[in-house]
């Protein structure tokens, strides 16, 4: 085990999960959840390059992990490996009360009933953060990453640098629909592989060719033909069309 990936000392983490039974699987925001007995929750955040790789006994033709960070061994001899090249991912074991606190700190899921246009409009009005940064804040909405935030903003016609509290009602309505539309399309096509991402079967996601602006600086906007531009926010690139996404006001 690599201590830089674990959120607790290795011995403490091992004691928390050793001998437990996996009762179910889930997801919350960007976290893969393994629901263990006695209310324990194993939360895995994949970061930028992380992946959970299962191996039967003996492994059947699967490539061995190149950067194993945490290994879980099962009673039947199988192994689950958290592989993470850049070590941006995290693995932690939480008891029921700890997970309840963590869960409460996260915003609504984009597809849940509580994520309404009214709630989005209300929450946007309370912040001056740039919209792209606001969308990445897991306390606002759980589960949106940079690629899909950028794509949703383009669909909605809103500039990534606009302060959240300057978004009007029409823009909030468009943004709400764009977030759900982008995520549905990405899920339907198995996610987006830029470099490292692989799906649960080890294959690449097929949404990359359908990206409208992300990673396409200088290329024509698919809507109006203007060159796509790039701006850096918090050391991460945001892409936008200067015509379709005006810096001020609705399009």
C-alpha positions in Angstrom: 0.0 0.0 0.0 1.2 3.5 -0.8 0.6 6.0 2.1 0.3 8.9 -0.4 -3.0 7.4 -1.7 -4.4 6.3 1.6 -6.1 8.9 3.8 -5.1 7.0 7.0 -1.8 5.3 8.0 -1.6 1.9 6.2 -1.9 -0.1 9.5 -5.0 1.8 10.5 -6.6 1.4 7.0 -5.7 -2.4 7.0 -7.4 -2.9 10.3 -10.5 -1.1 9.1 -11.1 -3.3 6.1 -9.5 -6.7 6.9 -11.9 -9.5 7.1 -14.9 -7.5 5.9 -17.5 -8.5 3.4 -18.5 -6.4 0.4 -22.3 -6.0 0.6 -22.8 -3.7 -2.3 -21.4 -1.2 -4.7 -22.3 2.4 -5.4 -21.1 5.9 -6.4 -21.4 9.4 -5.0 -20.0 12.3 -6.9 -16.6 11.2 -8.2 -16.2 8.4 -5.6 -16.6 4.7 -6.3 -18.1 3.1 -3.2 -17.7 -0.4 -1.8 -20.3 -0.9 0.9 -18.9 -3.2 3.5 -20.5 -4.9 6.5 -21.1 -3.1 9.8 -21.7 0.2 7.8 -18.2 0.6 6.7 -17.8 2.5 3.4 -14.7 2.1 1.2 -14.5 5.3 -0.9 -12.2 5.3 -3.9 -11.6 8.6 -5.8 -9.9 7.7 -9.1 -8.3 11.1 -9.5 -6.9 11.7 -13.1 -5.3 8.3 -13.8 -6.6 5.8 -11.2 -8.5 2.6 -12.0 -9.7 -0.5 -10.1 -8.4 -3.6 -11.8 -9.9 -7.0 -10.7 -7.9 -10.2 -11.2 -9.2 -13.7 -10.9 -7.0 -16.6 -9.8 -4.9 -17.2 -11.8 -5.1 -14.0 -13.9 -6.3 -14.8 -17.5 -4.4 -12.8 -20.0 -4.9 -9.5 -18.3 -2.0 -7.0 -18.4 -0.4 -6.6 -15.0 -0.9 -3.2 -13.4 1.9 -0.7 -14.0 1.5 1.5 -11.0 -0.3 -0.5 -8.2 -1.0 1.6 -5.2 -3.4 -0.5 -3.1 -4.0 -4.3 -3.3 -7.1 -6.0 -1.8 -6.9 -9.8 -1.5 -10.1 -11.8 -1.2 -10.7 -15.2 0.5 -11.1 -17.0 -2.8 -7.6 -15.8 -3.9 -8.8 -13.0 -6.3 -7.2 -9.6 -6.1 -8.5 -6.0 -6.7 -5.8 -3.5 -7.4 -6.1 0.3 -7.3 -3.7 1.3 -10.0 -2.7 5.0 -10.2 0.2 6.4 -12.2 0.1 10.0 -11.0 -1.1 9.3 -7.5 -3.9 11.9 -7.5 -6.4 9.3 -6.4 -7.4 8.4 -2.9 -8.6 5.3 -1.0 -10.2 5.6 2.5 -12.3 3.6 4.8 -15.1 5.4 6.6 -17.5 4.3 9.3 -21.2 5.1 8.9 -21.1 8.4 10.8 -18.0 9.6 8.9 -19.6 8.8 5.6 -22.8 10.5 6.5 -20.8 13.7 7.2 -18.9 13.4 3.9 -22.1 12.7 2.0 -23.8 15.8 3.5 -21.0 18.0 2.3 -21.5 17.2 -1.3 -24.0 18.8 -3.6 -26.9 17.1 -5.4 -26.3 14.6 -8.1 -27.0 16.0 -11.6 -29.7 13.4 -12.3 -31.4 13.3 -8.9 -34.8 15.0 -8.4 -33.4 17.6 -6.1 -31.2 19.1 -8.8 -33.8 21.5 -10.2 -33.5 24.7 -12.2 -34.8 26.6 -9.2 -32.0 25.2 -7.0 -29.3 25.8 -9.5 -30.5 29.4 -10.0 -30.6 29.9 -6.3 -27.1 28.4 -5.6 -25.5 30.3 -8.5 -26.8 33.6 -7.1 -24.9 33.1 -3.9 -21.4 32.9 -5.4 -19.1 35.1 -7.4 -16.8 32.2 -8.5 -16.1 31.8 -12.2 -18.7 29.4 -13.6 -16.2 26.8 -14.7 -14.7 26.7 -11.2 -18.2 26.7 -9.6 -19.2 23.7 -11.6 -16.1 21.7 -10.4 -16.9 22.4 -6.7 -18.3 19.2 -5.5 -20.1 21.1 -2.7 -22.2 22.7 -5.4 -22.9 19.7 -7.7 -21.5 16.3 -7.2 -19.6 14.5 -10.0 -18.9 17.1 -12.7 -15.3 17.2 -14.0 -13.5 19.7 -16.1 -14.3 18.1 -19.5 -18.0 18.0 -19.0 -18.2 21.4 -17.3 -16.5 23.0 -20.3 -18.8 21.1 -22.7 -22.0 22.0 -20.8 -21.0 25.7 -20.7 -20.6 25.7 -24.5 -24.0 24.1 -25.0 -25.5 26.6 -22.7 -23.8 29.5 -24.4 -22.2 30.8 -21.2 -18.6 32.0 -20.8 -16.5 30.0 -18.3 -15.2 33.1 -16.6 -18.6 34.6 -15.9 -19.2 35.1 -12.2 -21.9 32.6 -11.1 -24.1 35.3 -9.6 -24.3 37.1 -13.0 -26.1 34.2 -14.7 -29.7 35.1 -15.5 -32.7 32.9 -15.4 -32.6 31.9 -19.1 -28.9 31.0 -18.9 -29.5 28.9 -15.7 -32.3 27.0 -17.5 -30.0 26.3 -20.5 -27.1 25.3 -18.2 -29.3 22.9 -16.2 -30.4 21.1 -19.4 -26.8 21.2 -20.9 -25.3 19.5 -17.8 -27.7 16.6 -18.0 -27.5 16.4 -21.8 -23.7 16.2 -21.8 -23.5 13.7 -19.0 -26.2 11.5 -20.7 -24.3 11.5 -24.0 -21.0 10.8 -22.3 -22.4 7.9 -20.4 -24.1 6.5 -23.6 -20.7 6.5 -25.4 -18.7 5.1 -22.5 -16.9 8.2 -21.2 -14.1 10.3 -22.6 -10.6 8.9 -23.1 -8.0 11.7 -23.6 -5.0 9.7 -22.4 -5.5 7.3 -19.5 -9.2 6.8 -18.9 -10.5 3.3 -19.4 -14.0 1.9 -18.8 -14.8 -1.0 -16.5 -14.0 -3.5 -19.3 -10.6 -1.9 -19.9 -11.7 -0.2 -23.2 -11.4 3.4 -24.2 -14.4 5.8 -24.0 -15.9 6.8 -27.3 -17.1 10.3 -26.4 -13.8 12.1 -27.4 -14.7 12.7 -31.1 -18.0 14.3 -30.0 -16.4 16.9 -27.8 -17.4 20.4 -29.1 -14.7 22.6 -27.6 -12.6 20.7 -25.0 -9.1 20.3 -26.2 -9.9 22.0 -29.5 -8.1 25.3 -29.2 -7.9 27.0 -32.6 -10.4 24.7 -34.3 -13.7 26.0 -35.6 -16.7 26.0 -33.2 -19.2 23.4 -34.5 -22.0 25.9 -34.1 -20.7 29.1 -35.6 -17.2 28.4 -37.0 -15.3 30.8 -34.8 -11.9 29.6 -33.5 -12.2 27.9 -30.1 -10.2 29.7 -27.4 -8.6 28.6 -24.2 -8.2 30.2 -20.8 -6.5 28.8 -17.7 -8.4 28.7 -14.4 -6.8 27.2 -11.3 -4.1 25.6 -13.4 -6.7 23.8 -15.6 -7.7 24.7 -19.1 -11.2 25.8 -20.1 -12.2 26.0 -23.7 -14.9 28.2 -25.2 -16.2 29.9 -28.3 -16.0 33.7 -28.0 -19.0 34.1 -30.2 -21.4 31.5 -28.8 -20.3 32.2 -25.2 -20.2 36.0 -24.8 -18.3 37.3 -21.8 -21.3 39.3 -20.6 -25.0 38.8 -20.9 -27.2 36.2 -22.6 -26.4 35.2 -26.2 
